Amino acid sequence: MVRALLFDLDGTLAETDSVHYPAWAGILASHGYEADWGFYQERISGRLNPEIAAELLPQLSEEERRRIIEAKEEDFRRRVGELEPLPGLVRFVERAREGGRRVALVTNAPRENALAVLRALGLEGCFDPVVLAEDAGAGKPDPAPYRRALRLLGVAPGEAVAFEDSPSGLRAAVAAGVPVVGVASTHDPSRLEALGAFMVVEDFTDPRLGALLDGRGGGARSSGRGAGREG
């Protein structure tokens, strides 16, 4: 029986890459990068900011990279009013909670970003606990955030289902032993399946998710037709 649902934030609750991408592209352009959509998906999406900055801007001091990250995130937070929940998300979360399931957030996002996005989406107070990489000691793709969420919820990995859109998030959940539904908001469904998602959906209106809550969802891999968007 599914006792808990564990949600990623960026790309899972809302399509946030359209806000993150221009902020990163502008910063990186000033340092000689032409960061197109493919570059963003492969080198940035789902990763921790310090890792991104250290890899792409090794010539800068740690303090300079910290200032760049802060500027980028301030730009992101100025834009979060543009965001909307993925279709069907709010009702799906409500239905899960009405059915007595715990609903948690597991994210690499900085605390201020996570709170800003939840406020913008009208989802404050819906997720308990909220597990941040900074609290878990490591970020995705390390399984530490998911393991922390499971401990706080008091559930076994097989009693939970994770919802993830990025390769790093999928790797983290799979490594923690949590079955994963891939959300193809930005990445190709076949890639999410290859990384271990037992189901791939375009959004939360997929009727198979209702069956999952009703205890009728299977563990076989199955991808939604037409899911995902090209960058």
C-alpha positions as CSV (number, residue, x, y, z in Angstrom):
1,M,0.0,0.0,0.0
2,V,1.2,3.5,-0.8
3,R,1.4,5.5,2.4
4,A,3.4,8.5,1.3
5,L,4.0,10.5,-1.8
6,L,7.3,12.3,-2.3
7,F,7.4,15.2,-4.7
8,D,10.3,17.0,-6.3
9,L,9.8,20.7,-6.8
10,D,11.3,22.1,-10.0
11,G,9.8,20.6,-13.1
12,T,7.5,18.4,-11.0
13,L,5.1,20.7,-9.2
14,A,5.5,23.3,-12.0
15,E,7.5,23.8,-15.2
16,T,10.2,26.0,-13.7
17,D,12.9,25.5,-16.3
18,S,11.5,28.3,-18.4
19,V,12.3,30.6,-15.5
20,H,15.6,29.0,-14.4
21,Y,17.0,28.7,-18.0
22,P,17.1,32.4,-19.0
23,A,18.6,33.3,-15.6
24,W,21.4,30.8,-16.0
25,A,21.9,31.6,-19.8
26,G,22.4,35.3,-19.1
27,I,25.0,34.7,-16.4
28,L,26.9,32.1,-18.4
29,A,26.9,34.2,-21.6
30,S,28.9,36.8,-19.8
31,H,31.5,34.1,-19.2
32,G,31.7,32.8,-22.7
33,Y,29.1,30.1,-22.7
34,E,26.4,29.7,-25.3
35,A,24.0,27.9,-23.1
36,D,21.3,26.5,-25.4
37,W,18.4,24.3,-24.1
38,G,20.3,21.1,-24.6
39,F,23.3,22.5,-22.6
40,Y,20.9,23.5,-19.9
41,Q,19.3,20.0,-19.7
42,E,22.5,18.2,-19.7
43,R,24.7,20.4,-17.5
44,I,22.4,22.3,-15.2
45,S,18.9,20.9,-14.8
46,G,18.4,19.1,-11.5
47,R,21.9,19.7,-10.1
48,L,23.1,21.7,-7.1
49,N,24.1,25.3,-7.7
50,P,27.6,25.0,-6.1
51,E,28.4,22.0,-8.3
52,I,27.2,23.8,-11.5
53,A,29.2,26.9,-10.7
54,A,32.3,24.9,-9.8
55,E,32.2,22.9,-13.0
56,L,31.4,25.7,-15.4
57,L,33.2,28.6,-13.8
58,P,36.3,27.1,-12.2
59,Q,38.3,30.2,-12.9
60,L,36.3,32.2,-10.4
61,S,36.9,32.2,-6.7
62,E,34.4,30.5,-4.3
63,E,33.2,33.9,-3.2
64,E,32.7,35.1,-6.8
65,R,30.7,31.9,-7.6
66,R,28.6,32.4,-4.5
67,R,27.7,36.0,-5.6
68,I,26.8,34.7,-9.0
69,I,24.5,32.0,-7.6
70,E,22.8,34.5,-5.3
71,A,22.2,36.9,-8.2
72,K,20.8,34.1,-10.3
73,E,18.4,32.9,-7.6
74,E,17.2,36.5,-6.9
75,D,16.4,36.7,-10.6
76,F,14.5,33.4,-10.4
77,R,12.5,34.5,-7.3
78,R,11.5,37.7,-9.1
79,R,9.9,35.6,-11.8
80,V,8.1,32.9,-9.8
81,G,4.8,34.8,-10.2
82,E,4.7,33.5,-13.8
83,L,4.5,29.9,-12.6
84,E,1.4,27.7,-12.5
85,P,1.0,24.2,-11.0
86,L,1.2,21.4,-13.5
87,P,-2.3,20.3,-14.7
88,G,-4.1,18.2,-12.1
89,L,-1.4,18.6,-9.4
90,V,-3.5,20.5,-6.8
91,R,-6.4,18.0,-7.0
92,F,-4.1,15.0,-7.0
93,V,-2.3,16.3,-3.8
94,E,-5.7,17.1,-2.2
95,R,-7.0,13.6,-3.0
96,A,-3.9,12.0,-1.6
97,R,-4.2,13.9,1.7
98,E,-7.9,13.2,1.9
99,G,-7.0,9.5,1.6
100,G,-4.7,9.7,4.6
101,R,-1.5,9.6,2.8
102,R,1.5,11.7,3.8
103,V,2.8,14.2,1.2
104,A,6.4,15.4,1.3
105,L,8.6,17.7,-0.7
106,V,12.1,16.5,-1.5
107,T,14.2,19.1,-3.4
108,N,17.6,20.4,-4.2
109,A,16.3,23.9,-4.3
110,P,17.5,26.5,-1.9
111,R,15.1,27.1,1.0
112,E,14.1,30.6,-0.2
113,N,13.3,29.3,-3.7
114,A,11.3,26.4,-2.4
115,L,9.2,28.6,-0.2
116,A,8.7,31.2,-3.0
117,V,7.5,28.6,-5.4
118,L,5.1,27.0,-2.9
119,R,3.7,30.5,-2.2
120,A,3.3,31.3,-5.9
121,L,1.5,28.0,-6.6
122,G,-0.8,28.3,-3.6
123,L,0.7,25.1,-2.0
124,E,2.0,26.5,1.3
125,G,1.3,24.0,4.1
126,C,0.6,21.1,1.7
127,F,3.9,19.3,2.2
128,D,5.1,17.9,5.5
129,P,8.0,17.4,5.7
130,V,9.9,19.6,3.3
131,V,13.3,18.0,2.9
132,L,16.1,20.2,1.4
133,A,19.4,19.0,0.2
134,E,21.1,21.4,2.6
135,D,19.4,19.5,5.5
136,A,20.1,16.1,4.2
137,G,23.9,16.5,4.0
138,A,23.9,15.9,0.2
139,G,21.8,16.6,-2.8
140,K,20.4,14.5,-5.6
141,P,21.5,12.3,-7.3
142,D,22.7,11.2,-3.9
143,P,19.8,9.3,-2.2
144,A,20.3,11.2,1.1
145,P,17.3,13.5,0.7
146,Y,15.0,10.6,0.0
147,R,16.4,8.6,2.8
148,R,15.8,11.5,5.2
149,A,12.2,11.9,4.0
150,L,11.5,8.3,4.6
151,R,12.9,8.5,8.1
152,L,10.9,11.6,8.9
153,L,7.7,10.0,7.5
154,G,8.4,6.6,9.2
155,V,7.7,4.6,6.0
156,A,9.6,2.0,4.2
157,P,10.9,2.7,0.6
158,G,8.3,0.4,-0.9
159,E,5.5,2.2,0.9
160,A,6.2,5.4,-0.9
161,V,6.1,6.7,-4.5
162,A,8.4,9.5,-5.7
163,F,7.6,12.0,-8.5
164,E,10.6,13.3,-10.4
165,D,11.3,15.0,-13.7
166,S,15.1,15.1,-13.9
167,P,17.7,12.4,-14.3
168,S,19.4,13.4,-11.0
169,G,16.2,13.1,-9.1
170,L,15.3,9.8,-10.6
171,R,18.7,8.4,-9.7
172,A,18.3,9.6,-6.1
173,A,14.9,8.0,-5.6
174,V,15.9,4.8,-7.3
175,A,19.1,4.5,-5.2
176,A,16.9,5.0,-2.1
177,G,14.7,2.1,-3.2
178,V,11.6,4.3,-3.8
179,P,9.4,3.5,-6.8
180,V,9.4,6.5,-9.2
181,V,6.8,8.1,-11.4
182,G,8.6,10.2,-14.1
183,V,7.1,13.5,-14.9
184,A,8.0,14.4,-18.5
185,S,7.7,18.1,-18.2
186,T,11.2,18.7,-19.7
187,H,13.0,15.4,-20.4
188,D,12.1,12.7,-22.9
189,P,9.9,10.0,-21.5
190,S,12.1,7.2,-22.8
191,R,15.1,8.6,-20.8
192,L,13.0,8.7,-17.6
193,E,12.0,5.1,-18.2
194,A,15.6,4.1,-18.9
195,L,16.6,5.6,-15.5
196,G,14.1,3.5,-13.6
197,A,10.7,5.2,-13.7
198,F,7.9,2.5,-13.5
199,M,5.5,5.0,-15.1
200,V,5.9,8.2,-17.0
201,V,3.2,10.8,-17.2
202,E,2.9,14.2,-18.9
203,D,1.1,15.7,-15.9
204,F,-1.1,14.8,-13.0
205,T,-4.3,14.5,-15.1
206,D,-3.1,11.0,-16.2
207,P,-5.9,8.5,-15.1
208,R,-3.3,5.9,-14.1
209,L,-2.4,8.2,-11.1
210,G,-5.9,7.9,-9.8
211,A,-5.5,4.1,-10.0
212,L,-2.3,4.4,-8.1
213,L,-4.0,6.1,-5.2
214,D,-6.8,3.5,-5.3
215,G,-4.3,0.7,-5.0
216,R,-4.8,-0.4,-8.5
217,G,-1.5,1.0,-10.0
218,G,0.9,-1.6,-11.2
219,G,4.7,-1.5,-11.1
220,A,5.3,-2.2,-14.8
221,R,6.9,0.5,-16.8
222,S,4.5,2.5,-18.9
223,S,4.9,5.8,-20.7
224,G,2.2,8.3,-21.5
225,R,1.7,9.0,-25.2
226,G,2.9,12.3,-26.3
227,A,4.5,13.0,-22.9
228,G,7.4,15.4,-22.7
229,R,8.5,18.5,-24.7
230,E,11.4,19.2,-27.0
231,G,13.8,21.8,-25.8
